[in-house]
Each structure stands twice: as C-alpha cells, then as structure tokens.
Amino acid sequence: MSLKSTERIKIPPLSAKAKHSIKFGLAMVISYFLALNFSWMSPTWAAIAVAMIALPTAGQSLAKGMLRAKGTILAFAAGLFFLAMFPQDRWLLMIAVTPYLAFVTYKMTGKDGQYAWFVAGFVALMILTAGPGEPGHAFLFAAYRVLETLIGILIWTLISVFIWPVSNRNALHELSERLIESERMALDHYRAQLLGCETEQDAVVSFQSCETLIAQLKQTVDAAGAESYDVRMAKAEWQRLQLLSKSFVSMGRRFDGGIADLHQVDVAKALPNIDVYLAEISSHLQQVGDFLRGDSVNLSDNVKPLVVEQSYIDGLNHFQRAAIAVAIKELSHCASIVSSIIDCVTNIKAYERGGEQQNRQGSENPVDNKIVPLGFALTPLDPDRIRYSFFAVVSLWVGFLIWIYIDPPGHVSWPYFLPNLALAAMQVPHMRFRMAKVFGTAYLCLMPIYIFVMPELSQFWQLAILLFVISALISYILPPLIAIAFYLGMFNMLGITNTQHYDVAAMMNTLVFNVIALVIVYGLSHIAGSPRPHKKCLKMLNRYFHSSGVVLASLAEPNTKRSFFARQRLAYHQQEMRSLPAKLAMWSAQVDGKQLPDDGRLKLPSLISTLEMMSLRIDDLYRLRQTVFAAPLAGAVNEEIAEWRRALARTFGHLAKGKALDSVDKISLLLQARLQRLDRCCETAINQCNRANDEELKHLYVVLGCYRNLSQVTLAYIGLSQQFDWQMLHEEHF
C-alpha cells in the first residue's frame, strides 16, 4: 500500500489544560535546576512559589505573584526587625510577634490582598524560627527566601508569557458581556411579572449569576491590569462598573420584595407606559452588550419618563399608593444606574482606543452608599475575624510551648507550623481540614517514590524527568485546590537538596509531626467557632436577627442624642446585619445532608435571600428616618408606625432567641388588621392636614411601603423557617 493511499494520522490539538500542565512541569524543572546549580539554601522555595502562583493566564499569575512578592518582602522586614529587637530573649520575642500575627490574620481574612497578608504571616514565622540557633543564619534565611520567591515568580511569568500565552483581555470582556446580559434578563423578568406574563428564568437565578460574575470580574480586572496598560489605566472605570452592578442587584432585590404588593393594583393603569419604559432600559443594556463585543453601536441613555396616572392612583388605598410610590422610586433608580453603566462603558472603550475618558453631561453615579451612623464612629471590628486572629495567636503559643517543654518530632518547626496550618485553614474557613485528607493521600502516593525511585537517581536529567511527570500529572488530573495540597506533600516528602540522602526514620518522624500538628490545630480551630457548617449557620442566624432588631429599634432615636458608644454599637450591628447574609450563603452551601434533608438544603438559598431583602429594607428605613413629616402628619401616623416597628423588633428578638412563633396564617391576619388600622389613620391625618404637599405624601408612602415590604419578607422567612426541622440541626452528629 502506497503512502499516498494511507490516511495521515491527525494529532489532536492540545487542550488548554494540557498546555498549562506542560508549562507547569517545565517551570518546576527549571526552578529546581537553578536552585541546585547555584546551591541555594532550599531548592524547594522557588518551586513552592511556582506552585502557588501557577494560574491559567499570565495576568492572573503575575497579579498573584505580585501579592506573594509583597508579602514576602513585608515578612522579611518584620522577621528581621523582631529578631534585632529581641535576639536573646525568646519570651519577649514571642510577645512582640503576637500582635503582628493577630494583625496579619485580621487583614488576611478581609476583602483585599488576602494572599499577601497570608504570605506575610507564615514567612515571618519561618524567619523567626531560623534565628534561635544563630541570628546571622536568620538573615541568610530571609534573604534566600526573598531571592528564591522572586526567582520562582520570574520563572513562571516568563514561561506563561512566551509559551502558549493566555491573556485575560478576552475573559474580561466576556465576563462583562455576561454580566450585562444577566442584568438584562433579570430586568425582563420583572417586566414580565408586572405585566402578568410568564418567564422562563427566575430573577433570583439571574441575580445570583450577577453576583458570581461581579466577584469574577473583580479578580479578572486585577489580572488583566497586571498585563495590559489600557486596562490598568481604566481600572477605576472597571471598579465603577462593579459598584454599579452591585447597586443594580440591590435595586432588583428591593423591587423583587415589592412585586407581591404591586399585584394588588393594575400597574398598567397606574403607569401607562411602564412596558415601553422597561423595554427601553432593556434595549439600552442590550446595546451595552453589543458595544462591549465591538459592534458599531451608538449608545444612548434617553428613556421616556414614566407617565403617572394620578386619577387612578387617588382611588387606591394608602398602602396601594405606597406600593406604587416605592415602585416609581426603584424604577427611576434603575434608569439612573443604566445611564451610569453606559457612561462607564463609554469611558472604558475610550481608554482602549488610546483616548481619554469623556464623561457625558448629566450622567450620574447612583451607587448605594454604606449605611453609617451620623456623627463620629470608628469602623467596627468583625467578630469572626477577631476569632480567627485569636485562633492563630493561640496556635502560635501552643506550638512554642510544645517546642520548649516537650520537643517532640518536628522540634523548632512547631512554633511556625501550627500557626501556618491555622492561617491556611482560614483561607477557606468553610472547607478547613478537608484538605488534610488530601495532604495525607499525597504522602501515601509519594512515599513509594521516595523509597524506591529517588535512591536510583544519580543525574539531574533523571530527576528532571521525574519532577516533570509528577508535576504535570498532578496539574492535569486534580482540581487546583486539591493540586496545591499534593504539591505541598510532594515538596515535604521528596526533600530534594544538593546533598541528597535518604532516611526512612526522618521521613516517618515528619509524617508523625504533620499528623499530630493537624490534630492539634483541628482541636484549636473550635476557638474560631464550630467548624461544622450547620452549627455556624445557626449561630449566624441568631446574630443576624439580634443585630437587625437593634438597628430597627434605633430608628426611633435621633442621631444627635446618641453618645459615642451608642453610635459605635449601632455601627457594629449595622455591619453585622449587612455582612451576615453573605457569610450564611457561603457556610450553608457546605451543610451536610446528614444535618438537613435534601428538600431543606434546596430551601436554604430562598431563606437566605429573604435575609438579604430584610437588610435592604432596614437600610432604606434608616436612610428615610432623617426626613421629618410635616407636623400635622406626624402625630397619630408616627405613633402607629412606631408600634409597627416595635412589633417587628419583638419578632426579630424572638427569632434571635429561637423562640416558637405563631403560625404564618395567624401572623398574616394580625398584619392585615394593623394595615387596615394604619390605612384609616393615614386617611384621617391627611384629611385633617391641608398643608401636606406632594413631597411629604410621597415620603409617607415610601416609608409605609418599606415597612409593609419588610413585614411581608419577614412573614416569608417565618413561613420558610417553619418548614425546616431545626431540631435536627441542633442535634449532635458524629
């Protein structure tokens, strides 16, 4: 058979994952080659830097590499400073390091630069433990650590840039397009709901998608900014787009909470052009998506104003008018947000074309401001982050005391290894210590290689093949988080140095040391709260309702009469109320089926969604409390609203303590009676007040709408919570 008649064998192209694995294996070989060739102190350090920053795209790797470099340099300065101050007194040294570790841990568990603070913590402890034997050795240790970390970052950066480079630029535009599309789909859902049409996708799903994309967009902007000059120049506009998108999601959740009230009126009669109004806003979002894709589109934010049929609205009761007033407020806010998004995207494109941003006349930036008490108040500390800091400090001291008074296998490694494990566990607190199983599996898999393969290697090219194969396989087969645990097991187990020698007893001592350390840190982790997700969720729910009740009760007290400590207390509870729903969403996803049946787990997102809407409505009420009604309107109406507020606060207090409440039907009847009484009270007050202007009435209706919506959302939460088997969550499961 001739060669021409045979079919050519087509080699399939390499996948992106395969290319990344090959690049990673090559980087590991180069890092070990340089370290061994130049006899650096620990060849593993450069390899660890490669393993920690090896991300799929060059920009992501460079951004994370910069964070690792910053953290290492900070640790270099801090470690040598503490050793210089207390070179001969280990107790004073530990006392001085304690606040540093607490501060680093608190910053690490925040929102910005977590990885840099993590590196600043564990590298500083490594430098300090290198000092007791010989202070000069500590300086060399610190210098080599910085050098090898920077070399590892440089190796992976060069490989990721010159070998199969993957840019974040396309991912950035793709994410922004998907974000705008998710916002448009959510808006179309509400448009269909207002007009009584059916929709394929729930708005809650669209907003959850928006929140996920906003978080991804932040990371991608940082990564793309590290590799692209125009993205870096337009970073402020990209950050503004994220804030506007968050404001859009908040607006949508508020609107979602008021949909049920709007179903009681004919929205098409009250707002005759509502369909055209929302269709124009949706069309503008569609144009933004096309513009981001590079289509030639003339962006415009002209939206015809809402037409309000006042004669129809005057025939409604006061709470129906309140629902319309809140809807008009949110719809106007929606148009302002979309206008600012158009302005933001226009400026981003101007930077990409090499021009300067051009702010259009009349554009606004309606981003929701944080709710803080009027008057001076310090930024409150997060109690969860304080517990994490205490956990790290206790781990440091336990490790130090074990080394001083017991000195088991591991020796001087105890004072830094225990807090290092604590810091690593707090990187992903809702998944902590699950990775310990992966770490142990890595040891078991690599132990035969250490015993049977490594002693047979005599040349570096043989070691290079082994390192390349192991690294590439781990990178290709395992998910990123699990792969990191395998890399750490590999570095710890193989122990590659120029003066390579093999000692099974030393290896077993290392294994025993790691196992004991993991057990101790797991026990100490209960200082930061129970590591079991269902217990964490129960405590957070109690905290949420307690703080929400405090904030709600504070609406009756003017800010001018509050002392500094009262303002500080209020700021703390406001922070708790706003941050706990997101924490609950993170922890609830990890609740085991043993603690909650499948139907209960499916209802958890809806339960947490009601908490988010409660927070938004209480925030709205906190803003609105500053506007004072006209005196004739204030009397009986304010008294009824105050009683309503106290009833809600009592309900929150019962929920915070886990007390049983009446059935949803009974609470609903009580709410309806209160609404009817307040409606009559409003009618009487308005009839007696001839001087009430439109602005005062609008404010009254918005306040009534917020209270009613808050009551409805609270009722929805109670209805969902009564479907849960809370006793099962409180029981101990082993």
C-alpha positions in Angstrom: 0.0 0.0 0.0 1.5 3.3 -1.0 2.0 6.1 1.4 -0.3 8.4 -0.6 -3.2 6.0 -0.1 -2.9 5.8 3.6 -4.6 8.4 5.7 -2.5 10.7 7.6 -2.7 10.4 11.3 -4.1 13.6 12.7 -2.7 14.6 16.1 -5.5 16.3 18.0 -4.5 19.8 19.3 -3.6 20.1 22.9 -6.2 21.3 25.3 -5.7 24.4 27.4 -5.4 22.2 30.5 -2.7 20.0 28.8 -0.7 23.1 27.8 -0.9 24.5 31.3 0.3 21.2 32.8 3.2 21.1 30.4 4.2 24.6 31.2 3.9 23.9 34.9 6.1 20.8 34.7 8.7 22.8 32.8 8.7 25.6 35.3 9.2 23.1 38.2 12.2 21.6 36.4 13.8 25.0 35.7 13.3 26.2 39.3 14.9 23.1 40.8 17.7 23.3 38.2 18.6 26.9 39.1 18.4 26.3 42.8 20.5 23.1 42.8 23.0 24.6 40.3 23.6 27.7 42.4 23.5 25.9 45.7 20.7 28.0 47.1 19.7 27.4 50.7 16.5 25.5 49.9 15.7 24.4 46.3 12.1 23.9 47.3 11.3 27.6 47.9 11.4 28.6 44.2 9.3 25.6 43.3 6.8 26.5 46.0 6.5 30.0 44.6 5.8 28.5 41.1 3.2 26.1 42.5 1.4 28.9 44.4 1.1 31.4 41.5 0.7 29.0 38.5 -2.7 30.1 37.3 -4.1 29.6 33.8 -3.5 33.1 32.5 -0.4 35.3 32.5 -2.2 38.2 34.1 -3.6 36.1 37.0 -0.2 34.6 37.7 1.5 38.0 37.6 -1.1 39.5 39.9 -0.8 36.7 42.4 3.0 36.8 42.1 3.0 40.4 43.0 1.0 39.7 46.1 3.4 36.9 47.0 6.3 39.2 46.5 4.8 42.0 48.6 4.0 39.5 51.4 7.5 38.0 51.3 9.2 41.4 51.5 7.0 42.5 54.4 7.8 39.3 56.2 11.5 39.8 55.5 11.4 43.3 57.2 9.1 42.2 60.1 11.1 39.0 60.8 14.5 40.7 60.9 13.0 43.6 62.9 11.7 41.3 65.7 15.0 39.3 65.8 17.0 42.5 66.0 14.9 43.8 68.9 14.9 40.6 70.9 17.8 38.4 69.8 18.5 36.7 73.1 15.0 36.6 74.8 12.6 34.1 73.2 9.7 35.1 75.6 9.9 38.8 74.7 10.2 37.8 71.0 7.0 35.8 71.1 5.2 38.5 73.0 6.3 41.0 70.3 5.3 38.7 67.5 1.8 38.1 68.9 0.2 41.4 67.9 1.9 41.2 64.5 0.4 37.8 63.8 -3.0 38.9 65.1 -3.0 42.0 62.8 -1.8 40.0 59.8 -4.5 37.4 60.4 -7.2 40.0 60.7 -6.1 41.6 57.4 -5.8 38.2 55.7 -9.5 37.4 56.5 -10.7 40.7 54.9 -11.5 41.5 51.3 -8.3 43.0 49.9 -4.8 41.5 49.5 -5.6 38.3 51.4 -2.8 36.3 49.8 -0.2 38.9 50.5 -1.1 39.0 54.2 -1.1 35.2 54.3 2.4 35.1 53.0 3.5 38.0 55.3 2.3 35.8 58.2 3.8 32.4 57.6 7.1 33.6 56.0 7.8 35.9 59.0 7.3 33.0 61.4 9.7 30.9 59.3 12.4 33.6 59.5 11.9 33.9 63.3 12.4 30.2 63.9 15.6 30.3 61.9 17.0 32.8 64.4 17.4 31.0 67.8 20.4 29.0 66.7 22.3 31.8 65.0 21.0 35.3 64.2 23.2 35.6 61.2 21.7 32.5 59.8 18.3 34.1 60.1 19.4 36.9 57.8 20.7 34.5 55.2 17.5 32.5 55.5 15.4 35.6 55.0 17.5 36.8 52.1 17.4 33.5 50.3 13.7 33.2 50.9 13.1 36.5 49.2 15.5 35.7 46.4 14.1 32.3 45.6 10.5 33.6 45.8 11.2 36.3 43.3 13.1 33.9 41.0 10.1 31.4 41.1 7.7 34.3 40.2 10.0 35.3 37.4 10.3 31.8 36.0 6.6 31.2 35.8 5.9 34.7 34.5 8.4 34.2 31.6 7.0 30.8 30.7 3.4 31.9 30.9 4.2 34.9 28.7 6.3 33.2 26.0 4.9 29.6 25.9 1.3 29.3 24.8 0.4 32.7 26.4 -3.2 33.1 27.6 -4.5 36.6 28.0 -7.1 37.9 30.4 -8.2 40.6 28.0 -10.8 38.4 26.2 -12.0 36.9 29.5 -12.5 40.4 30.9 -14.8 41.5 28.0 -16.6 38.1 28.0 -17.3 38.4 31.7 -18.6 42.0 31.4 -20.8 41.0 28.5 -22.3 38.1 30.5 -22.8 40.4 33.5 -24.8 42.9 31.4 -26.8 40.1 29.8 -27.7 38.7 33.3 -28.8 42.2 34.3 -31.0 42.5 31.2 -32.5 39.1 31.8 -33.4 40.0 35.4 -35.0 43.2 34.2 -37.0 41.4 31.5 -38.2 39.0 34.2 -39.6 41.9 36.3 -41.1 43.5 33.2 -43.0 40.2 32.5 -44.1 39.9 36.2 -45.5 43.5 36.2 -47.5 42.8 33.1 -48.7 39.4 34.2 -46.6 37.3 31.7 -44.7 34.1 32.3 -40.9 33.9 32.2 -38.5 31.1 31.7 -35.9 32.0 34.3 -36.4 33.3 37.8 -35.0 36.7 38.7 -33.3 35.2 41.7 -31.3 32.9 39.4 -30.3 35.9 37.3 -29.2 38.0 40.3 -27.2 35.1 41.7 -25.5 34.9 38.4 -24.8 38.6 38.5 -23.2 38.3 42.0 -21.0 35.5 40.8 -19.9 37.4 37.7 -19.2 40.6 39.8 -16.8 38.6 42.0 -15.2 37.1 39.0 -15.0 40.4 37.2 -13.0 41.9 40.2 -10.4 39.2 40.0 -10.2 39.4 36.2 -9.8 43.1 36.2 -6.8 42.8 38.7 -5.3 40.1 36.5 -5.8 41.9 33.2 -4.5 45.1 34.7 -1.2 43.3 35.5 -0.7 42.5 31.8 -2.4 45.3 30.0 -1.7 49.0 30.2 -5.1 50.3 29.0 -6.9 48.0 31.4 -4.7 49.3 34.2 -5.5 52.9 33.2 -9.2 52.2 33.1 -9.2 50.3 36.3 -11.2 53.0 38.1 -13.9 52.7 35.5 -13.9 48.9 35.8 -14.3 49.2 39.5 -17.1 51.7 39.0 -18.8 49.1 36.7 -18.6 46.6 39.5 -20.1 49.0 42.0 -22.9 49.9 39.6 -23.7 46.3 39.0 -23.9 45.7 42.8 -26.2 48.7 43.0 -28.3 47.2 40.2 -28.6 43.9 42.1 -29.6 45.7 45.3 -32.3 47.6 43.4 -33.5 44.4 41.9 -33.8 42.7 45.2 -35.8 45.6 46.6 -38.0 45.5 43.6 -38.5 41.8 44.0 -39.7 42.2 47.5 -42.4 44.7 46.4 -43.7 42.6 43.5 -46.4 41.0 45.7 -47.8 44.4 46.7 -47.9 45.6 43.1 -50.0 42.6 42.1 -52.9 44.2 44.1 -53.1 47.1 41.7 -53.4 47.5 37.9 -49.8 48.7 37.2 -50.7 49.3 33.5 -53.4 51.8 34.6 -51.2 53.5 37.3 -48.1 53.7 35.0 -49.5 53.6 31.4 -46.0 53.5 29.7 -44.4 51.0 32.1 -43.9 48.5 29.3 -42.2 51.0 27.0 -40.1 52.4 29.8 -38.7 49.0 30.8 -38.3 47.9 27.2 -36.1 51.0 26.5 -33.9 50.3 29.6 -33.6 46.6 28.5 -32.7 47.8 24.9 -30.0 50.1 26.3 -28.5 47.1 28.2 -28.6 45.1 25.0 -26.7 47.9 23.2 -24.1 48.0 26.0 -23.5 44.2 25.5 -23.2 44.7 21.7 -20.9 47.7 22.3 -18.6 45.6 24.5 -18.4 42.9 21.8 -17.1 45.5 19.4 -20.2 46.1 17.4 -20.7 49.6 16.0 -23.5 50.9 18.2 -24.4 54.4 19.1 -25.1 54.2 22.8 -27.9 56.3 24.1 -29.5 56.6 27.6 -32.6 58.5 26.6 -35.6 57.0 28.3 -39.0 58.5 28.2 -40.1 59.4 31.7 -42.7 57.4 33.5 -46.3 58.5 33.0 -48.2 58.5 36.2 -52.0 58.3 36.1 -52.7 60.2 39.2 -56.5 59.9 38.9 -56.3 56.2 39.1 -53.8 56.3 42.0 -56.0 58.6 44.0 -58.7 55.9 44.0 -56.4 53.4 45.7 -55.9 52.9 49.4 -52.8 54.3 51.1 -50.8 51.0 51.0 -51.5 50.5 47.4 -50.3 54.1 46.8 -47.3 53.2 48.9 -46.5 50.2 46.6 -46.7 52.4 43.5 -44.5 55.1 45.2 -41.8 52.6 46.0 -42.0 51.1 42.5 -41.6 54.6 40.9 -38.6 55.3 43.1 -36.9 52.0 42.2 -37.7 52.3 38.5 -36.2 55.8 38.4 -33.1 54.4 40.3 -32.8 51.6 37.7 -32.8 54.2 34.8 -30.1 56.2 36.6 -27.9 53.1 37.1 -28.2 52.0 33.5 -27.3 55.6 32.4 -24.1 55.4 34.6 -23.3 52.0 33.2 -23.4 53.4 29.6 -21.2 56.3 30.7 -18.8 53.8 32.4 -18.5 51.5 29.3 -18.0 54.5 27.0 -15.0 55.6 29.1 -13.6 52.1 29.2 -13.7 51.9 25.4 -12.2 55.4 25.1 -9.2 54.1 27.1 -8.9 51.0 24.9 -8.7 53.2 21.8 -5.9 55.3 23.4 -8.0 58.3 24.2 -9.1 59.9 27.4 -12.4 59.3 29.3 -15.2 61.5 28.3 -17.9 62.0 30.9 -21.2 62.8 29.3 -23.2 65.7 30.6 -25.8 64.8 33.1 -24.6 61.2 33.9 -24.9 60.2 37.5 -23.2 57.6 39.6 -26.1 56.2 41.8 -24.1 53.7 43.8 -25.6 52.7 47.1 -23.6 54.3 50.0 -22.7 52.3 53.1 -25.1 52.9 56.0 -23.2 54.5 58.8 -24.5 56.5 61.8 -24.3 60.3 61.6 -21.6 61.6 63.8 -18.2 60.2 64.6 -17.9 56.4 64.9 -14.9 54.1 64.3 -15.1 51.3 61.7 -16.3 48.3 63.8 -14.3 45.2 64.0 -15.6 41.9 62.6 -16.2 39.4 65.4 -15.5 36.4 63.1 -12.2 37.9 62.0 -11.3 38.6 65.7 -11.9 35.0 66.5 -9.7 33.9 63.6 -6.9 36.2 64.9 -7.2 34.7 68.3 -7.1 31.2 66.8 -3.8 32.0 65.0 -2.3 33.5 68.2 -3.2 30.5 70.3 -1.8 28.2 67.7 1.5 30.2 67.8 1.8 29.9 71.6 0.8 26.3 71.8 3.4 25.4 69.2 6.0 27.5 71.1 5.2 25.8 74.4 5.3 22.3 72.8 8.8 23.0 71.4 10.1 24.4 74.7 8.8 21.9 77.1 8.2 18.7 75.1 10.3 19.0 72.0 8.7 16.1 70.0 9.5 15.3 66.4 9.5 18.5 64.4 11.4 20.4 67.1 11.8 24.1 66.1 9.2 23.7 63.4 6.4 23.7 65.9 6.2 27.5 66.6 5.7 28.2 62.9 4.0 25.1 61.5 0.9 25.2 63.8 0.1 28.9 63.1 0.8 28.2 59.4 -1.8 25.5 59.4 -4.2 27.8 61.1 -3.6 30.5 58.5 -4.1 28.0 55.7 -7.3 26.8 57.3 -8.7 30.3 57.4 -8.0 30.9 53.7 -11.2 28.8 53.0 -12.8 28.6 56.5 -15.9 26.7 55.4 -13.7 23.9 54.0 -11.0 23.8 56.5 -9.3 20.4 57.4 -11.0 18.7 54.5 -7.7 19.3 52.7 -5.9 17.3 55.4 -7.2 14.1 53.8 -5.7 15.3 50.5 -2.4 16.1 52.2 -2.3 12.6 53.7 -3.2 11.0 50.4 -0.3 12.9 48.8 2.1 11.5 51.4 0.9 7.9 50.8 1.2 8.3 47.0 4.6 9.9 47.1 6.1 7.6 49.8 6.9 4.7 47.3 8.6 7.2 45.0 10.8 8.4 47.9 11.6 4.9 49.0 12.0 3.0 45.7 12.6 5.6 42.9 14.6 8.5 44.3 17.6 6.5 45.5 18.1 5.2 42.0 18.5 8.7 40.5 22.1 9.9 40.1 21.9 12.6 37.4 19.8 15.8 37.3 18.2 14.8 34.0 16.7 11.8 35.7 15.4 13.9 38.5 14.1 16.4 35.9 12.0 13.7 34.1 10.6 12.6 37.5 9.7 16.1 38.5 8.2 17.0 35.1 6.0 13.8 35.1 4.7 14.2 38.6 4.1 17.9 38.4 2.3 17.7 35.0 0.2 14.8 36.1 -0.9 16.5 39.3 -1.7 19.7 37.5 -3.7 17.9 34.7 -5.6 15.4 36.8 -6.5 17.3 40.0 -8.6 20.4 40.7 -6.5 23.5 41.6 -7.2 23.5 45.3 -6.5 19.8 45.7 -3.5 20.0 43.5 -1.9 22.6 45.8 -2.2 20.1 48.7 -0.5 17.5 46.6 2.3 19.9 45.7 3.0 20.7 49.3 3.0 16.9 50.1 5.5 16.4 47.2 7.8 19.1 48.4 7.7 17.9 52.0 8.1 14.2 51.1 10.8 14.3 48.4 13.0 16.8 50.2 15.3 17.5 47.3 18.7 19.1 48.1 22.2 19.0 46.6 23.4 16.7 49.4 20.6 14.3 48.9 20.4 11.4 51.4 17.5 9.1 52.3 16.4 8.4 55.8 13.2 6.5 56.4 13.2 7.3 60.1 13.4 11.0 59.3 10.6 10.6 56.8 8.4 8.8 59.4 9.2 11.5 62.0 8.0 14.1 59.5 4.8 12.2 58.9 4.1 11.8 62.7 4.9 15.5 63.2 2.4 16.5 60.5 -0.4 14.2 61.7 0.0 15.4 65.4 0.1 19.1 64.2 -3.1 18.6 62.2 -4.9 17.0 65.1 -3.9 19.8 67.5 -4.9 22.6 65.1 -8.2 20.9 64.5 -8.9 21.0 68.2 -7.8 24.6 68.5 -9.9 25.6 65.5 -13.0 25.5 67.7 -11.7 28.7 69.2 -12.9 30.4 65.9 -16.3 28.7 66.3 -17.5 25.3 65.5 -16.0 24.0 62.2 -19.3 22.3 61.5 -21.3 24.4 58.9 -24.7 23.7 60.4 -23.6 24.9 63.8 -22.0 28.0 62.2 -25.3 28.8 60.4 -27.4 28.5 63.5 -25.2 31.0 65.4 -25.1 33.4 62.5 -28.9 33.4 62.2 -29.2 34.3 65.9 -26.6 37.1 65.4 -28.4 38.4 62.3 -31.8 38.8 64.0 -30.3 40.3 67.1 -28.4 42.9 65.1 -31.4 43.6 62.8 -33.6 44.1 65.9 -31.1 46.6 67.4 -30.9 48.6 64.1 -34.6 48.6 63.7 -35.2 49.8 67.3 -32.6 52.6 66.7 -34.8 54.2 64.1 -36.8 55.9 66.9 -33.8 57.7 68.4 -32.3 60.8 66.6 -28.6 60.5 66.0 -27.9 63.8 67.7 -28.9 62.3 71.1 -26.6 59.3 70.8 -23.4 59.0 72.7 -20.2 57.9 71.1 -20.6 54.4 72.5 -24.2 54.2 71.2 -23.1 55.2 67.7 -20.3 52.7 67.9 -22.7 50.0 69.0 -25.1 50.9 66.1 -22.3 50.8 63.6 -21.3 47.3 64.8 -24.9 46.0 64.4 -25.3 47.6 61.0 -22.1 45.8 59.8 -23.4 42.5 61.2 -26.8 43.0 59.5 -25.2 43.7 56.1 -22.4 41.1 56.2 -24.0 38.0 57.7 -26.3 37.1 54.8 -23.3 36.6 52.5 -21.5 34.6 55.2 -24.6 32.5 55.7 -24.7 31.8 51.9 -21.1 30.6 52.0 -21.5 28.3 55.0 -24.9 27.0 54.1 -23.5 25.6 50.9 -21.4 23.2 53.0 -24.2 21.9 55.2 -24.1 18.1 55.1 -27.2 16.1 54.1 -27.0 14.3 57.5 -27.9 17.5 59.2 -30.6 18.7 56.7 -32.6 16.7 54.2 -32.3 17.4 50.5 -35.6 19.5 50.4 -34.2 21.6 53.3 -30.9 22.2 51.5 -32.9 23.3 48.4 -34.8 25.8 50.5 -31.7 27.4 52.2 -30.9 29.8 49.3 -34.5 31.1 49.4 -34.3 31.5 53.2 -31.0 33.5 52.9 -32.5 35.6 50.1 -35.2 36.8 52.4 -32.5 37.9 54.9 -30.8 39.9 52.2 -34.1 41.7 51.4 -34.7 42.4 55.1 -31.3 44.1 55.3 -32.0 46.2 52.2 -35.4 47.4 53.6 -34.0 48.2 57.0 -31.2 50.1 55.3 -33.9 52.0 53.3 -35.7 52.8 56.5 -32.5 54.0 58.1 -32.0 56.5 55.3 -35.6 57.6 55.3 -35.7 58.3 59.1 -33.8 61.6 58.5 -36.7 63.1 56.6 -39.3 64.5 59.1 -43.0 64.6 58.3 -44.9 67.9 58.5 -46.2 68.4 62.0 -49.9 67.7 61.1 -49.0 64.4 59.5 -46.6 63.3 62.2 -48.9 62.7 65.2 -51.1 59.6 65.0 -49.3 58.2 61.9 -45.9 58.2 63.6 -47.4 56.5 66.7 -48.9 53.7 64.6 -45.6 53.3 62.7 -43.6 53.3 65.9 -45.9 50.5 67.2 -45.4 48.6 64.0 -41.6 49.0 64.3 -41.7 47.7 67.9 -43.7 44.7 66.8 -41.2 43.9 64.2 -38.3 44.3 66.7 -40.0 41.9 69.1 -40.4 39.4 66.3 -36.7 39.7 65.5 -35.9 39.2 69.2 -37.9 36.0 69.3 -36.2 34.8 66.1 -32.8 35.6 67.6 -33.5 33.5 70.7 -35.1 30.7 68.7 -38.5 31.1 70.3 -41.5 29.5 68.6 -43.8 31.9 66.8 -47.4 31.8 65.8 -48.4 30.2 62.5 -47.9 32.2 59.3 -51.7 32.4 58.9 -52.2 34.0 62.3 -49.4 36.4 61.9 -50.7 37.4 58.5 -54.2 38.1 59.9 -52.6 40.3 62.6 -50.6 42.1 59.9 -53.7 42.7 57.8 -55.5 44.2 60.8 -52.6 46.5 61.5 -52.5 47.6 57.9 -56.2 48.4 57.9 -55.9 50.4 61.1 -52.9 52.3 59.8 -54.7 53.0 56.5 -57.6 54.6 58.3 -55.2 56.6 60.5 -53.4 57.9 57.4 -56.7 58.9 55.7 -57.8 60.8 58.8 -54.4 62.5 59.2 -54.3 63.6 55.5 -57.8 64.9 55.6 -57.0 67.0 58.6 -53.8 68.3 57.1 -54.5 70.8 54.4 -50.9 71.9 54.1 -49.4 68.5 53.2 -47.6 68.8 49.9 -46.7 66.1 47.4 -43.2 65.5 48.7 -44.5 64.8 52.2 -47.1 62.4 50.9 -44.5 60.7 48.7 -42.2 60.3 51.7 -45.0 58.9 53.8 -45.9 56.4 51.1 -42.3 55.2 50.6 -42.0 54.7 54.4 -45.2 52.7 54.5 -44.1 50.7 51.5 -40.8 49.8 53.1 -42.4 48.8 56.4 -45.0 46.7 54.6 -42.4 45.1 52.4 -40.2 44.3 55.4 -43.2 42.7 57.1 -44.0 40.6 54.1 -40.4 39.4 53.8 -40.3 38.6 57.5 -43.5 36.7 57.1 -42.0 34.8 54.1 -38.9 33.9 56.3 -41.1 32.7 59.1 -43.1 30.6 56.6 -39.9 29.0 55.2 -38.3 28.5 58.6 -41.4 26.6 59.9 -40.8 24.1 57.1 -37.3 23.3 58.5 -36.5 20.6 61.0 -34.5 22.9 63.3 -34.2 20.2 65.9 -32.2 18.1 63.5 -29.7 20.9 63.1 -29.3 21.4 66.8 -28.6 17.7 67.4 -25.0 16.4 67.5 -23.9 14.3 64.6 -20.7 12.3 64.5 
